[in-house]
Amino acid sequence: MGRSGKLPSGASAKLKRWKKGHSSDSNPVTCRHRQAARSRFFSRPSEKSDLTVDAVKLHNELQSGSLRLGKSKAPETAMEEGDEMALTEKSSGTFLSGLSDCTNVTFSKVQRFWESNSAAHKEICAVLAAVTEVIRSQGGKETETEYFAALIRKAAQHGVCSVLKGSDFMFGEKAPAHHPAAVSTAKFCIQEIEKAGGSKEATTTLHMLTLLKDMLPCFPEGLVKNCSETLLRVMTLSHVLVTACAMQAFHSLFHAKPSPGTLSAELNAQIITALYDYLPSENDLQPQLAWLKVMEKAHINLVRLQRDLGLGHLARFFGTAMSCLLSPHSQVVIAATQSLKETLKECVAPHVADIGSVTSSASGPAQYIAKMFRAVEEGLTYKFHAAWSSVLQLLCVFFEACGRQAHPVMKKCLQSLCDLRLSPHFPHTAALDQAVGAAVTSMGPEVVLQAVPLDIDGSEETLDFPRSWLLPVIRDHVRETRLGFFTTYFLPLASTLKSKAVDLAETGSIVESKIYDTLQWQIWTLLPGFCTKPMDVATSFKGLARTLGTAISERPDLRVTVCQALRTLITKGCEAEADSAEVSRFAKNFLPILFNLYGQPVTAEDPLTPRRAVLETIKTYLTIAETQLVNGFLEKASEKVLDPASSDFTRLSVLDLVVALAPHADEAAISKLYSTIRPYLDSKTHGMQKKAYRVLEEVCACSQGPGACFVESHLDDLKKTLLDSLRSTSSPAKRPRLKCLIHIVKKLSAEHEDFIAALVPEVILCTKEVSVGARKNAFALLVEMGHAFLRFGSNQEESLQRYLILIYPGLVGPVTTVSCSILALTHLLFEFKGLMGTSTVEQLLENICLLLASRTRDVVKSALGFIKVAVVVMDVLHLAKHVQLVMEAIGKLSDDMRRHFRMKLRNLFTKFIRKFGFELVKGLLPEEYHKVLINIRKAETRAKRHRALSQAAAEEEEEEEEDPVQGTGDSIEEILADSEDEDNEEEERGRGREQRKLARQRSRAWLKEGGGDEPLNFLDPKVAQRVLATQPGPGRGKKKDHGFKVSADGRLIIREEEDDKIEEEDGTKGEDEEMTDLMEDVGITNKKKLKQHKEVEEEELEMPPQYQAGGSGIHRPLAKKAVPGAEYKAKKAKGDMKKKGRLDPYAYIPLNRTKLNRRKKVKLQGQFKGLVKAAQRGSQVGHQLHRKDRRP
């Protein structure tokens, strides 16, 4: 082995060595960045300066406090002559002397409040001193204007904007229309731009244009006109950056929506007309996008100022923008489409109702809209076929905005759309359907079908039905139309098609019959859309009601659709009192039909959907039915329940109807109903008892009206009834019973505290009910009782403590009671975390830690859940006092408990480590937990690393999507920072070259020659379109990274990342996920999350059992699983047989990860031994048979 510290032979000659005496220097050779900084920032001034060696010395003394800011009173000795001679005329001045003897009183505050130990104050003083020196060197008078002019350009620009826009007197009662300094500012900008002329760099022009971009909306109209003329003149220079800045200035002017005193409608129109001379070439991407955006804002502002003038200019803009759809750049097509859509929404849609009907012979604004539509309609010609998707989007917006008034000029377009859809292999079917759907919504189906009839009447010779696609489109988009049109047009057509289907079925034409039956069903599915905010309910519903009643009772296939239509009509079509009264008038006809349908027995083959739809329709119709009618139905239903001849199914069905009827009856009827159902609260039939509680729940849920009056007048009776029926309540009835108690507790006052105390044991035990709904209601009732105690007392902490005392006895009862009590306390801790006192929470935590020593898993599980909630809820300082107690209690868990709750303990340890650190938690736990803690630390580190990488990747993608970043500045800090890392010099130089190349490309322009040998005419008014900011030729677009790798043949390679997600799960959970986990621990959410933690409030219908095998144990499906290799088994003989065209049969073991279970190792070994023995026996039998065959 070689000796350490020695270099390989010959390597020392290649290394740079320190010079003698310079080994402590930093970067003795490679310090070019520092040299550049010194040459730029520390160069010797050409004239005499106050910044001298003595000035620095005096400045250091000022910082130490030995001297004060100002001139020195003691004279200084002269410096030696020669090379060391000072460069100033007075040695007593410092670099702050320019500030100290500044005569401008504006900066007196800086002198008065300056502090030597403040870095910000030092920077302020240095800047002002430098400005003072510059002003004096130029012979200035040190006025505010001179100081302001000497500041940095951007700061000056912001200052000008702040003065013109934010001066106090501009916001007073008698504020002027424009700032007095606006005139001088505008004249200054125009003068500087004209003075700069067409210079190559155009730096001054760009600076002034940037200032105008912010200031144009603040100028008076005359100056805005002058500035606009100046902007248009500089745009003729064909300088790409100047043109772009001028466009930005115009965009800011229109986007600000200035008052007519700044930008009149006539001036706005003149600018729009002038900008057409500066229309970029269709191949010039960025200027084209800017021009479209500026014109969009200009027209929107013009329509705002004067509607008719703006609409007159829009026709030309639509024609020009439509030609942009022919551009080879997709960005231009998208931008033109978006501009036209925004223009339609902002300029046309708000005014089309005032304009009135739009026809081809109209004049004025209506004529302008017709011209605009013809320009868009031209996009359906073949030359626009590459942009048909965008054209269809425009037509969709046009139909939405103007369809109701402009349908006379749109009918031809609808015909073209329908013909286009029938063309073979049309690729934009969805967009076309959306456009036609927009026409249906705005014009109405009647107008659309006049333009493009269905051509279906039941007498067709062929079954092509080329326009049947209109039916689904109308179904999805029809609303706010005439209900009478469905009655007069679609109902007869549906009846004809149904008759045709029946006739075809009788003649044996099953396929044709099915087609016509489907068509008539599609027509009926239009009805819910026609019932959405119809315009003629009061006049048309009576002609439709009888047909709907017949369809509900006699057409099971239409029952769900008609019920949906009735619900839609009641909820969305009866806003007017006359409409509601008309539909309510037929309640006496529809409700009996619906009652009879719901009461009909169903078989196992019948679907549940129609019965549920019928019940929902009943509930909806009862909201508008008259009270007397409801009382009559309720009385008849009560008689049906009490009838001994009624079957159990009938009673349950009628009770469902009673549940729907009860909230809409009067107080007398509710009292009578209460007497009827009261005996069923103690019924031994669980279904009847549950339904009785459901009725009571609906009555107690009424916050006002007869139901609330009944609860208030019968409160004592309800309390006694609910307490007496406590012992006889079955498990299925717990959910509605607890819901009743919730509604009652909300209405209790302080004198009813004993009633709440009597309920506490029952509610605590219900937290362990089988039903998820019952558990959720139990926790909700616990919280509501806590709010009741807070309502009863004046001191919230004492009131809550009085409530908790009722729960504490459960901690010393049976195991189930202890577990339920801990769950209750856990939920209350989470809900009232801000109201419980610190001592109360700490006392609870200590007692729960004692319960961790229990030998019952339920108790330990509940205790761990409480600790988890406490970790989240408690303050870190208070929790830190009990960390040792909690860790010691967890460390004493038995091995069985530790294995069983290993995941809960892991999550708990993770939270403690995040709050208190790894070493503290490790030191408080026994050695058997250390391996788990180390794994947690590794997982946390890995998750943190993954999060950092993901965040970095996301930020990188965002940076790529943003505009290219400008080059870095050349400040001394940046230059010195670059020299700190010499290893990245090549990378930095390459990056700098790329940025300089990008800057050159930005300022570069290309000249497009004439076609063929034709010379370019520079006197042509449209010569500006020949100057391109984009290099002509085929585009070299950058490929987008979609996050997936691509194989050699172009297929995406998608890898699953489930393992990574599992590793990151603990570290990336948001607050919502943490709260969800906490709720799961206290048992109020369904772990399967099938319903997204929402309880279905609809009544569970009592249906005959329809059992289907599923699950495990005795409920497992008995269907035999497919045996591997069964297809080779011989039907008659033993063993396997070869199949033609298939592989030879062989014995194999299917790959299954469950075979790796160590607990089933012995069982699997036996299976494998049996498999081998069977193979051996088969082989022996085969050999014996083979020997017999060879015998003579």
Salt bridges, closest charged atoms under 4 A:
ASP25 OD2 - HIS22 ND1 2.84
GLU89 OE2 - LYS48 NZ 3.16
ASP101 OD1 - ARG136 NH2 3.08
GLU142 OE2 - ARG136 NE 3.03
GLU192 OE2 - LYS195 NZ 3.54
GLU194 OE2 - ARG233 NH2 3.15
GLU296 OE1 - LYS293 NZ 3.49
ASP308 OD1 - ARG307 NE 2.99
GLU378 OE2 - LYS383 NZ 3.93
ASP433 OD1 - ARG421 NE 2.84
GLU446 OE1 - ARG482 NH2 3.24
ASP455 OD2 - ARG467 NH1 3.81
ASP476 OD1 - ARG475 NE 3.02
ASP517 OD1 - LYS498 NZ 3.14
ASP557 OD2 - ARG555 NH2 3.13
GLU582 OE2 - ARG585 NH2 2.93
GLU635 OE2 - LYS672 NZ 3.83
ASP648 OD1 - ARG651 NH1 3.85
ASP656 OD1 - LYS691 NZ 2.61
GLU697 OE1 - ARG694 NH1 3.11
GLU698 OE2 - ARG694 NH1 3.18
ASP717 OD1 - ARG678 NH2 3.37
ASP724 OD2 - LYS720 NZ 2.92
GLU751 OE2 - HIS752 NE2 3.98
GLU753 OE2 - ARG802 NE 3.25
GLU762 OE2 - ARG737 NE 2.69
GLU831 OE2 - HIS827 NE2 3.77
GLU842 OE2 - HIS878 ND1 3.62
GLU842 OE1 - HIS882 NE2 3.74
GLU846 OE2 - HIS882 ND1 3.81
ASP895 OD1 - ARG898 NH2 2.87
ASP896 OD1 - ARG857 NH2 3.06
GLU940 OE2 - ARG914 NH2 3.01
ASP970 OD2 - ARG40 NH1 3.45
GLU980 OE2 - ARG34 NH2 3.16
GLU985 OE1 - ARG32 NH2 3.79
GLU985 OE1 - ARG989 NH1 3.44
GLU986 OE2 - ARG989 NH2 1.83
GLU987 OE2 - ARG991 NH2 2.98
GLU988 OE2 - ARG991 NH1 3.76
ASP1049 OD2 - ARG1051 NE 2.78
GLU1063 OE1 - ARG942 NE 3.12
GLU1063 OE1 - HIS946 NE2 3.78
GLU1074 OE1 - LYS911 NZ 2.68
ASP1077 OD2 - LYS1069 NZ 2.52
GLU1080 OE2 - LYS1089 NZ 3.62
ASP1081 OD2 - LYS868 NZ 3.15
ASP1081 OD1 - LYS904 NZ 2.96
GLU1095 OE2 - ARG735 NH1 3.05
GLU1098 OE1 - ARG612 NH1 3.32
GLU1099 OE2 - LYS691 NZ 2.46
GLU1099 OE1 - ARG694 NE 2.47
GLU1100 OE1 - LYS690 NZ 3.16
